[in-house]
Amino acid sequence: MPKAPKGLKTAGRRFWREIHSEYEFPGSPEMLMLVEEAARTADVVARLQAIVDNADTLRTTGSRGQDVAIPELDALRAYRAQFAALVKQLDLPPADDDHNDKDTRETPMTRSESGRKAAAARWSHRNG
């Protein structure tokens, strides 16, 4: 397993560790970059979620005195979408892939197929 990039926090390190414990990306620097970016994005999502969770209210006063959502709520939504897009670029199968034709074939899944399925199941419910 490659060493986790510097600066990753808890959520990012967990994502990095779980992805790399399930499958490998030999000779794919672009895939490693996507995994790193997804891990960093997972950290941002976790930080924003903590801010939203600890906020007294999800509303604030806008520049014209109107009620608006706190900025962290919009940022959280955007970073969750970015995380989902990055994971999708990794070409992980959807979590509900149980009825896929590949799963009913007679030969076992490759390590990569198994890892993609496990990672998708693990992460899709957290950020989907």
DRENPA-3360 file (N, C-alpha, C; in nm, 2 decimals, always signed):
BEGIN
1 = MPKAPKGL = +0.08/-0.12/+0.00/+0.00/+0.00/+0.00/+0.09/+0.12/+0.00 ~ +0.06/+0.22/-0.09/+0.14/+0.34/-0.09/+0.12/+0.42/+0.03 ~ +0.22/+0.49/+0.07/+0.21/+0.58/+0.19/+0.11/+0.69/+0.17 ~ +0.03/+0.72/+0.27/-0.07/+0.83/+0.25/+0.00/+0.96/+0.23 ~ -0.06/+1.04/+0.15/+0.00/+1.18/+0.12/+0.00/+1.26/+0.25 ~ +0.10/+1.35/+0.26/+0.11/+1.44/+0.37/-0.02/+1.53/+0.38 ~ -0.06/+1.56/+0.50/-0.17/+1.66/+0.51/-0.31/+1.60/+0.52 ~ -0.32/+1.46/+0.50/-0.45/+1.40/+0.51/-0.49/+1.39/+0.66;
9 = KTAGRRFW = -0.62/+1.42/+0.68/-0.67/+1.41/+0.82/-0.74/+1.27/+0.83 ~ -0.82/+1.25/+0.93/-0.88/+1.13/+0.96/-0.96/+1.07/+0.85 ~ -1.06/+1.14/+0.80/-1.15/+1.09/+0.69/-1.07/+1.06/+0.56 ~ -0.97/+1.14/+0.53/-0.89/+1.12/+0.41/-0.80/+1.00/+0.42 ~ -0.74/+0.99/+0.54/-0.66/+0.87/+0.57/-0.74/+0.74/+0.56 ~ -0.86/+0.74/+0.62/-0.94/+0.63/+0.62/-0.98/+0.59/+0.48 ~ -1.02/+0.69/+0.40/-1.05/+0.66/+0.26/-0.93/+0.60/+0.18 ~ -0.81/+0.66/+0.20/-0.69/+0.62/+0.14/-0.66/+0.47/+0.18;
17 = REIHSEYE = -0.66/+0.44/+0.30/-0.63/+0.31/+0.35/-0.73/+0.21/+0.30 ~ -0.86/+0.24/+0.31/-0.96/+0.14/+0.26/-0.95/+0.11/+0.11 ~ -0.93/+0.22/+0.03/-0.92/+0.20/-0.11/-0.80/+0.11/-0.14 ~ -0.69/+0.14/-0.08/-0.56/+0.07/-0.11/-0.56/-0.07/-0.05 ~ -0.64/-0.09/+0.05/-0.64/-0.23/+0.11/-0.72/-0.32/+0.02 ~ -0.81/-0.27/-0.06/-0.90/-0.35/-0.14/-0.84/-0.38/-0.28 ~ -0.77/-0.28/-0.34/-0.71/-0.31/-0.47/-0.60/-0.21/-0.50 ~ -0.53/-0.25/-0.61/-0.40/-0.18/-0.64/-0.42/-0.10/-0.77;
25 = FPGSPEML = -0.33/+0.00/-0.79/-0.33/+0.08/-0.91/-0.19/+0.08/-0.97 ~ -0.14/-0.04/-1.00/+0.00/-0.04/-1.06/+0.01/+0.03/-1.19 ~ +0.11/+0.12/-1.20/+0.13/+0.19/-1.33/+0.02/+0.28/-1.37 ~ -0.05/+0.33/-1.27/-0.16/+0.43/-1.29/-0.15/+0.55/-1.21 ~ -0.05/+0.64/-1.24/-0.03/+0.76/-1.16/-0.16/+0.85/-1.16 ~ -0.23/+0.84/-1.28/-0.35/+0.93/-1.28/-0.46/+0.88/-1.18 ~ -0.47/+0.74/-1.16/-0.56/+0.69/-1.07/-0.52/+0.72/-0.93 ~ -0.39/+0.72/-0.90/-0.34/+0.76/-0.77/-0.37/+0.90/-0.74;
33 = MLVEEAAR = -0.36/+0.99/-0.84/-0.39/+1.13/-0.82/-0.54/+1.15/-0.79 ~ -0.63/+1.07/-0.86/-0.77/+1.08/-0.83/-0.80/+1.03/-0.69 ~ -0.74/+0.92/-0.65/-0.76/+0.87/-0.51/-0.71/+0.97/-0.41 ~ -0.60/+1.04/-0.43/-0.55/+1.14/-0.34/-0.64/+1.26/-0.34 ~ -0.69/+1.30/-0.45/-0.78/+1.42/-0.45/-0.91/+1.38/-0.38 ~ -0.96/+1.26/-0.40/-1.08/+1.21/-0.33/-1.06/+1.21/-0.18 ~ -0.94/+1.16/-0.14/-0.91/+1.16/+0.00/-0.91/+1.30/+0.06 ~ -0.85/+1.39/-0.01/-0.84/+1.53/+0.04/-0.98/+1.59/+0.04;
41 = TADVVARL = -1.06/+1.56/-0.05/-1.20/+1.60/-0.06/-1.28/+1.54/+0.06 ~ -1.26/+1.42/+0.09/-1.32/+1.35/+0.20/-1.29/+1.43/+0.33 ~ -1.17/+1.48/+0.35/-1.13/+1.56/+0.46/-1.21/+1.69/+0.47 ~ -1.22/+1.75/+0.36/-1.30/+1.88/+0.35/-1.44/+1.86/+0.39 ~ -1.50/+1.75/+0.33/-1.64/+1.71/+0.36/-1.65/+1.69/+0.51 ~ -1.56/+1.62/+0.57/-1.57/+1.59/+0.72/-1.56/+1.72/+0.80 ~ -1.47/+1.81/+0.76/-1.46/+1.94/+0.83/-1.58/+2.02/+0.82 ~ -1.64/+2.03/+0.70/-1.76/+2.11/+0.68/-1.88/+2.05/+0.75;
49 = QAIVDNAD = -1.88/+1.92/+0.75/-1.99/+1.85/+0.82/-1.98/+1.88/+0.97 ~ -1.86/+1.88/+1.03/-1.85/+1.92/+1.17/-1.90/+2.06/+1.20 ~ -1.87/+2.15/+1.11/-1.91/+2.29/+1.13/-2.06/+2.30/+1.12 ~ -2.12/+2.23/+1.02/-2.27/+2.23/+1.01/-2.33/+2.16/+1.13 ~ -2.28/+2.05/+1.18/-2.33/+1.98/+1.29/-2.33/+2.06/+1.42 ~ -2.22/+2.14/+1.43/-2.21/+2.22/+1.56/-2.27/+2.36/+1.55 ~ -2.32/+2.40/+1.43/-2.39/+2.53/+1.42/-2.51/+2.54/+1.50 ~ -2.54/+2.65/+1.56/-2.66/+2.67/+1.64/-2.78/+2.68/+1.55;
57 = TLRTTGSR = -2.76/+2.73/+1.43/-2.87/+2.74/+1.33/-2.81/+2.72/+1.19 ~ -2.89/+2.68/+1.10/-2.84/+2.66/+0.96/-2.88/+2.78/+0.87 ~ -2.93/+2.88/+0.94/-2.97/+3.01/+0.87/-2.89/+3.12/+0.92 ~ -2.86/+3.22/+0.84/-2.80/+3.35/+0.88/-2.86/+3.46/+0.80 ~ -2.82/+3.58/+0.84/-2.88/+3.70/+0.77/-2.79/+3.74/+0.65 ~ -2.86/+3.75/+0.54/-2.79/+3.79/+0.41/-2.76/+3.94/+0.41 ~ -2.70/+3.99/+0.30/-2.66/+4.13/+0.29/-2.78/+4.22/+0.29 ~ -2.89/+4.18/+0.25/-3.01/+4.26/+0.25/-3.11/+4.23/+0.36;
65 = GQDVAIPE = -3.06/+4.16/+0.46/-3.14/+4.13/+0.58/-3.23/+4.01/+0.56 ~ -3.22/+3.94/+0.45/-3.30/+3.82/+0.43/-3.23/+3.69/+0.50 ~ -3.31/+3.59/+0.52/-3.26/+3.47/+0.58/-3.19/+3.39/+0.46 ~ -3.07/+3.34/+0.48/-3.00/+3.26/+0.39/-2.94/+3.14/+0.46 ~ -2.91/+3.04/+0.39/-2.84/+2.92/+0.45/-2.70/+2.96/+0.48 ~ -2.64/+2.90/+0.59/-2.50/+2.93/+0.62/-2.41/+2.89/+0.50 ~ -2.31/+2.96/+0.47/-2.22/+2.93/+0.36/-2.16/+2.79/+0.36 ~ -2.14/+2.74/+0.48/-2.08/+2.60/+0.49/-2.17/+2.49/+0.44;
73 = LDALRAYR = -2.30/+2.52/+0.45/-2.40/+2.42/+0.40/-2.39/+2.41/+0.25 ~ -2.38/+2.52/+0.18/-2.36/+2.52/+0.03/-2.23/+2.46/+0.00 ~ -2.13/+2.49/+0.07/-1.99/+2.43/+0.04/-1.99/+2.28/+0.06 ~ -2.06/+2.24/+0.17/-2.07/+2.10/+0.20/-2.14/+2.02/+0.08 ~ -2.25/+2.08/+0.03/-2.32/+2.02/-0.08/-2.22/+2.01/-0.20 ~ -2.15/+2.12/-0.23/-2.06/+2.12/-0.34/-1.95/+2.02/-0.33 ~ -1.89/+2.01/-0.21/-1.78/+1.91/-0.19/-1.82/+1.77/-0.19 ~ -1.94/+1.74/-0.15/-2.00/+1.61/-0.16/-2.01/+1.57/-0.30;
81 = AQFAALVK = -2.06/+1.66/-0.38/-2.08/+1.64/-0.53/-1.94/+1.61/-0.59 ~ -1.84/+1.69/-0.55/-1.70/+1.67/-0.60/-1.65/+1.54/-0.56 ~ -1.67/+1.50/-0.44/-1.63/+1.36/-0.39/-1.69/+1.25/-0.48 ~ -1.82/+1.27/-0.50/-1.89/+1.16/-0.57/-1.84/+1.16/-0.72 ~ -1.81/+1.27/-0.78/-1.76/+1.28/-0.91/-1.62/+1.21/-0.92 ~ -1.53/+1.24/-0.82/-1.40/+1.18/-0.82/-1.41/+1.03/-0.80 ~ -1.50/+0.98/-0.71/-1.51/+0.83/-0.70/-1.57/+0.77/-0.82 ~ -1.66/+0.84/-0.89/-1.71/+0.79/-1.02/-1.60/+0.78/-1.12;
89 = QLDLPPAD = -1.51/+0.88/-1.12/-1.39/+0.87/-1.22/-1.30/+0.75/-1.19 ~ -1.30/+0.70/-1.07/-1.23/+0.58/-1.04/-1.29/+0.46/-1.10 ~ -1.41/+0.48/-1.16/-1.48/+0.37/-1.23/-1.52/+0.25/-1.13 ~ -1.56/+0.29/-1.01/-1.61/+0.19/-0.92/-1.75/+0.16/-0.95 ~ -1.79/+0.03/-0.94/-1.93/-0.01/-0.98/-2.02/+0.05/-0.87 ~ -2.15/+0.06/-0.90/-2.24/+0.11/-0.80/-2.26/+0.01/-0.69 ~ -2.30/+0.06/-0.57/-2.31/-0.03/-0.46/-2.41/-0.14/-0.47 ~ -2.52/-0.11/-0.55/-2.63/-0.21/-0.57/-2.60/-0.30/-0.69;
97 = DDHNDKDT = -2.47/-0.33/-0.71/-2.43/-0.41/-0.83/-2.45/-0.56/-0.80 ~ -2.53/-0.60/-0.71/-2.54/-0.74/-0.67/-2.60/-0.82/-0.78 ~ -2.68/-0.76/-0.87/-2.75/-0.83/-0.98/-2.68/-0.81/-1.11 ~ -2.55/-0.77/-1.11/-2.48/-0.75/-1.23/-2.44/-0.88/-1.29 ~ -2.44/-0.89/-1.43/-2.40/-1.02/-1.49/-2.27/-1.07/-1.45 ~ -2.17/-0.98/-1.43/-2.04/-1.02/-1.39/-2.04/-1.10/-1.26 ~ -2.14/-1.07/-1.17/-2.14/-1.14/-1.04/-2.20/-1.28/-1.05 ~ -2.28/-1.30/-1.16/-2.34/-1.43/-1.18/-2.26/-1.53/-1.27;
105 = RETPMTRS = -2.14/-1.48/-1.32/-2.06/-1.57/-1.40/-2.00/-1.68/-1.32 ~ -1.94/-1.78/-1.38/-1.89/-1.89/-1.31/-1.75/-1.87/-1.26 ~ -1.67/-1.77/-1.32/-1.54/-1.75/-1.27/-1.55/-1.64/-1.16 ~ -1.46/-1.65/-1.07/-1.46/-1.55/-0.96/-1.42/-1.41/-1.00 ~ -1.46/-1.31/-0.93/-1.41/-1.17/-0.96/-1.26/-1.16/-0.94 ~ -1.20/-1.07/-1.02/-1.06/-1.04/-1.00/-1.05/-0.96/-0.87 ~ -0.93/-0.94/-0.83/-0.91/-0.86/-0.70/-0.95/-0.72/-0.72 ~ -0.93/-0.67/-0.84/-0.97/-0.53/-0.87/-1.12/-0.52/-0.87;
113 = ESGRKAAA = -1.19/-0.61/-0.94/-1.34/-0.61/-0.94/-1.39/-0.62/-0.80 ~ -1.34/-0.71/-0.72/-1.38/-0.72/-0.58/-1.36/-0.60/-0.50 ~ -1.24/-0.54/-0.52/-1.21/-0.42/-0.45/-1.30/-0.30/-0.48 ~ -1.32/-0.28/-0.61/-1.41/-0.18/-0.66/-1.55/-0.19/-0.60 ~ -1.60/-0.31/-0.60/-1.73/-0.34/-0.54/-1.74/-0.31/-0.39 ~ -1.64/-0.35/-0.32/-1.63/-0.33/-0.18/-1.62/-0.18/-0.14 ~ -1.53/-0.11/-0.22/-1.51/+0.03/-0.19/-1.64/+0.11/-0.22 ~ -1.70/+0.07/-0.33/-1.83/+0.14/-0.37/-1.93/+0.12/-0.26;
121 = ARWSHRNG = -1.95/+0.00/-0.22/-2.04/-0.03/-0.11/-2.01/+0.05/+0.02 ~ -1.89/+0.06/+0.05/-1.84/+0.12/+0.17/-1.86/+0.27/+0.17 ~ -1.83/+0.33/+0.05/-1.83/+0.48/+0.04/-1.96/+0.54/-0.01 ~ -2.03/+0.47/-0.09/-2.15/+0.53/-0.15/-2.26/+0.58/-0.06 ~ -2.27/+0.51/+0.05/-2.38/+0.55/+0.15/-2.33/+0.66/+0.23 ~ -2.20/+0.69/+0.24/-2.15/+0.80/+0.33/-2.16/+0.93/+0.25 ~ -2.15/+0.93/+0.13/-2.14/+1.06/+0.05/-2.23/+1.06/-0.07 ~ -2.33/+0.97/-0.07/-2.42/+0.96/-0.18/-2.54/+1.04/-0.16;
% end
